[in-house]
Amino acid sequence: MKGKPMKKAIWLLFVCLWVFDLPAQTSVELHQYVELARNLRRVGLNGEYAYTLLKELTALGPRLAGSPQAAASVEWSRQKMVDLGLENVHLEPVEVQRWVRGTEERARVISGRLGSKDLTICALGGSPPTPDDGILASVVEVRSFEQLEKMGENVRGKIVFFNVAMDRSHLRTFRAYGEAARYRVQGASQASRFGAIAVLVLSLTLRIDDVPHTGVVAYDKRYPKIPAAAISTLDAERLHRILSRDPAAKVFLKLNCRNLSPVLSANIMGEIRGKEKPEEIVVLAAHLDSWDLGVGAHDDGAGCVQVLEALRLLKHLNVPLKRTVRGVFFMNEEFGATGGREYVHSPNRKSETHIAAVESDAGGFLPLAFSARTDSTGLKKLRRWLPVFTEIGIHRILPGGGGADIGAMRRWNTLLIGLVPDSQRYFDVHHSALDVLDAVHPRELELGAIALALMAALLANSGG
Amino acid sequence: MKGKPMKKAIWLLFVCLWVFDLPAQTSVELHQYVELARNLRRVGLNGEYAYTLLKELTALGPRLAGSPQAAASVEWSRQKMVDLGLENVHLEPVEVQRWVRGTEERARVISGRLGSKDLTICALGGSPPTPDDGILASVVEVRSFEQLEKMGENVRGKIVFFNVAMDRSHLRTFRAYGEAARYRVQGASQASRFGAIAVLVLSLTLRIDDVPHTGVVAYDKRYPKIPAAAISTLDAERLHRILSRDPAAKVFLKLNCRNLSPVLSANIMGEIRGKEKPEEIVVLAAHLDSWDLGVGAHDDGAGCVQVLEALRLLKHLNVPLKRTVRGVFFMNEEFGATGGREYVHSPNRKSETHIAAVESDAGGFLPLAFSARTDSTGLKKLRRWLPVFTEIGIHRILPGGGGADIGAMRRWNTLLIGLVPDSQRYFDVHHSALDVLDAVHPRELELGAIALALMAALLANSGG
């Protein structure tokens, strides 16, 4: 035989062996996880225990960072982790900003020609109060920061009304949120820069209703800190109509929210120790603090109880784990994810290696995918697990981020993964009085917990 | 050059050309549909017009086949199709069974030792009434037809209580429904066969609550037609507990539902005529009739308004269509899909060729997939369209059925396709008083309409 065909044949044989061996090896292992997925589904969906946990957690009330209810929820979480038989259950301190809504938040549009009307509003997180007798001022409605810049000093002494809606045409509503949220986050300081004395910001929701949605404001220290409130979408339409017909209409605004001294709170964690490499950690993450208008059932009570339920399911089914799976409830995501930063700086982390962290902080809706902060090779590897996830209705691993709380682990090159649930209904309730237990569906919530359990098992037992 | 390598090279070239040409051709065409998908998403999600339509339709009340409200909904549908500017809008007659619930449905468990308790029930569709003074009888609880067979004549003169729950561990709840529904459908006749005088059937839902769920009974003409009612899951648990402790407990049952003479109703249809092959038809299907306890918002008001909205979107965007796209609202799906059979037997069908029919009858929830009644080659062809559907969040084409109404088109070898929405919440409301407008989400509903529009355009313009 000639040399070249021989070489080719050997090469071909090698490629064939490699190609056929790879899936064969993989499928043997995956087969066990397919079985695990079915067991998790059976036990999880029959028990719907995540929902039972969420009922308990939300019964404690809203968990605004620094509030007595947040403190109660820290203790509840610690106790639940102990009850579940987790190891190394402990708190790690997190100092949190303490903002309180106060007892009064009112707005009213007053037009000489068109009469007066109360507006449904809520103070935005971190806003200072108005003077005791409120603010009465003309209103300038803007649709962009560019428009604000053009107006410049014309807004001095006035209230700026950021009337920028979330774009309904996005399939993923988080994208629409991301685009519009900058007016809530930066609007107050941008307006203050030109001398405005308060801002009203259109609520971040895709519904037209009379429910205002709060959220954090990032005040720029260079400019005076002015009061900021969200207005409901329905009243924003009304205010827009009135201002169109009577630009001289004024708005009266009264807020008595205030910033108090920081208080000490905590991240809460507990784990199932790995049998082979216990110092290598897979984190399941959520944040325990919530906004104060609802009870944070979706944001992020859902994530917390999914983490608990995932750990319970792994223990219940005696799933063998080579590495440690640790549940962490982070404190103070809503005011800047400070708990996430404290976690990575804790001296407790020194002897640990974090191979992966999986966060659930996008609502307790039907899980559709995971997103992972990795390159195409990493995605390809994760996608080899899809035959397992298909068993629980997850068919996609997408490029993307993990979550705000675990973001600080980037410094370690930890693989950051986010659970991606259906997002169509999330912003109906997000940061509002509608974020209550009734808005969460037991099966959808449980499927998220099952997804976390499965991902944790695969990560803890794979090469990392 | 030698002959063999030459042949190989030519063969390889041929394969390469074929392989690379195929996606190239496809991608040019698909590119237009990706653009269409984005436009549909933008216009659809900004307008949420399907929800506006559903609000109107559900305001007419429940649409039980043969009822005055069903007649009103037929007229509403015809008028809407005319208003949309559809062509060839007309009704085709369908004779429907007329069953009415009556004014009274009561059940009470009576135990000498444990006292009495009212039970939440509802008559099942087609059930005869009880005698005027009701039925008072012992109860035999069974968990399967096998168990019933074993008891045989022991059930004579008694009420059989089919206490068979839907299996919560299935990801697709329709599968759980399919397994448990036979006790509702066949239970009465199976029990009557052994001399039972009435049946109580556990409601088909995955929730534990006090809401009974109705549905059709198929009475077997060989056995006496006995009264049949569904019991809420919560009261089924109570009844089970009482019977466990006091097997002598009796149930009193009073129903005054009845079967009246059949009445004439109609299928309603309207179309956008194809520009090249108008006699070749793509049907978009839903059923207009509903159960009487809610207002059939999901089942199948959602499907109807999605069909209307899909046609509206296609017209609004001036989508060129080679073949005719016809919207059909079928009558009387709930009592045996007779409208679907009348449709295929109508003389109007003689000059037509039905290349495909797409039904939406699984609730107005987030669309996740399509199912298609075809072989693996057919599936492969349809899956080439996935880059288009991905734009609206649909990533899968599954083997499966189309829907009850279009099932009769099998005789024509029509490609039957079903829209597959998320099913986790469907049976919470299905056939119950909870199936109301509030249970439907505007964006989820609209995405289903967009999916139908897109599929209709692809089918109408493809080879078929």
Interface residues (C-beta under 8 A of the other chain):
Chain A: R41 R42 L45 N46 E48 R168 S169 L171 L206 L366 L368 E391 I392 G393 H395 R396 D422 Q424 R425 H441 R443 E444 L447
Chain B: R41 R42 L45 N46 E48 R168 S169 L171 L206 L366 L368 E391 I392 G393 H395 R396 D422 Q424 R425 H441 R443 E444 L447
